[in-house]
């Protein structure tokens, strides 16, 4: 038997806001739609920025990419703020219990000294890479156009801060909260040969002006290569060499990468499908940043893994690029 | 060996502050190019005291809990048609102003803090701005979701985004935030982080949210409660910013003082619409605008400026004028909207007799003398079937963009009016405060997109005002606006409530 609670039904006057109705028709809208589409101011700005007088305050000309509708960049995850934080809260809950378990069982003692040194040399310096990704995604969020893509950049940027903080915590677990491991890792980042190409590349991205080019450099090329090298290939190596418990501390990054890749690939695909000009532009950016990133990452990849590692990472990236409609 | 215990400050430093590094390969000035042009001197970013030490994992956790509760209330609100619980359908017009006038500012705050959250050279300041940026995005989106249900049952919410970019009175809040965002990053922080978030937000946020609480609007008040802990963080950031700038270099004091003068004046002008909302639009009153101003500005702000005096900072310029204005501005503003009720995006009305008495009681010095007679006249005209709407378009102040509705404070029968000539053109202002701001940055303010000027220049369609209202503003004239009496909003309400 089913029971039905009687409620008063009132006929609504309209289903959603007018700009949502113009896009999707006169029907109830999702929370993602109402929180996203046409929320950003488009016209009749009062003053030019003192810091960039050649542009309007919100201006699609801050990238060479051209879109008929900037809201074509729908997020396949449909993240608005509420959906975003709730999804990340679930991930952090798992991470928290992983970190707690690792510390409670003192799993560090199962890692050889040599392995601990490796982690400090290869993994912990990535907190600076993540810090760069934080800056770059904040840049694209503030310079970009249309809420659909700029809010996703903001989430990405904050995620990267979170990941930098998780990496720092791994360092603190290894050094017993003295901060020594973080200091050592920073010294590698600042002067060790294997990191200098990466650091120079990171610094270069922060002086890159075109926000969509920056998305290609950071969120597509550099992330694809670095995450494959570290959280896929190096993770597998660790698992085979007595460091499998580290995987508990980097699970967040793996899950996050999967989630973020889904979004980045959708953006790439949409941008490439828009026009032949866009496609050519994207291919140019990808080619140039890929060459730089491969050169920068190679010394790290060879020492951390082996001579083939870089090629494997590139192959994974190329597969994604083809799937997004580039280079074909 | 047991791991050393870390205190919060050290832990936060290790997790966050230490992430940045000295550049060797690229020019760091090029990566953070906007720090110098305003003349602010930062000698050492490491002296920045983190106003709150929240790591991202904790942020996700706390905020997700808040969101879960908030959206549960929104769902229940919609399911139970809780819009029927508001005190009086006139109340809804207050939140129409909120969605069209305030929520888009939250969006601009997101953008502005994202900009400073990228551009500041100090990692501590950057991260604090980034979190505020994310919070501000939260606020605009939760506000849209809170109002989404009202939009389904009342007129005037549906074109909030389109209207915010175009409508005459909405250019007041829009230009305020455009001004802050087009400024350099430090001025933005003094404008929004300090002046607005730390001092004036109590006069924007609290009146609207308390108004919601007093008038049975569960959705809006729940949003308000949920945002309170975010706002508390924002206030600590605002205070840290000003202390940091003042402590970094003595040359900063004069620049900061100039910004305080500018932004408190602009802020007090912006709050005129809140004053009007509190005194005229809330069927169940919270307190009068004058009382709110005394509590939140004169007492709280006064104590703050006493505290800042040791840095050489004084009360904002024209505080004496502002103090007198609390007796007048709400009345002057509502009268303007009442007489331009066909061009507003919401309904207007004559206060009830009880409300007129309440205003007389709250404003013993001014209401009966200057403003009550107007309403008595409006009542007479309405009774004769001659509800008054002006045919003219108002002249706007070039700086604050408010129609010339303010009077001289020493003679409330005389419109306050100033002008100046710049590059051969004459510009008009509502006050000395607005004129000063223009004269300090004329090249910025000559760019103001003044809605009435734009109409007369033919940039907003036409030929008639009616065409502009419907085609350019997307207002449904006579449905979304004009008098509350006889409006579709009122008729529907009566049907729902079963009263004739």
Interface residues (C-beta under 8 A of the other chain):
Chain A: X7 X8 X10 X12 X13 X14 X15 X16 X17 X18 X19 X31 X34 X35 X38 X39 X40 X41 X42 X43 X44 X45 X46 X47 X48 X49 X50 X51 X57 X58 X80 X81 X82 X85 X86 X88 X89 X90 X91 X92 X93 X95 X96 X103 X127 X128 X130 X131 X134 X135 X138 X139 X141 X142 X147 X150 X151 X154 X157 X158 X159 X161 X162 X164 X165 X166 X168 X169 X172 X173 X176 X177 X178 X179 X182 X186 X189 X190 X199 X200 X203 X204 X206 X207
Chain B: X1 X2 X3 X4 X5 X6 X10 X14 X15 X16 X18 X19 X20 X21 X22 X23 X24 X25 X26 X27 X30 X31 X33 X34 X37 X55 X56 X57 X59 X60 X61 X63 X64 X65 X67 X68 X70 X71 X79 X80 X81 X84 X104 X107 X108 X110 X111 X114 X115 X117 X118 X123 X126 X127 X130 X131 X133 X134 X137 X138 X140 X141 X142 X144 X145 X148 X151 X152 X153 X154 X155 X157 X158 X159 X160 X161 X162 X164 X165 X166 X171 X174 X175 X178 X179 X181 X182 X183 X184 X185 X444 X445 X447 X448 X449 X454 X474 X488 X492 X496
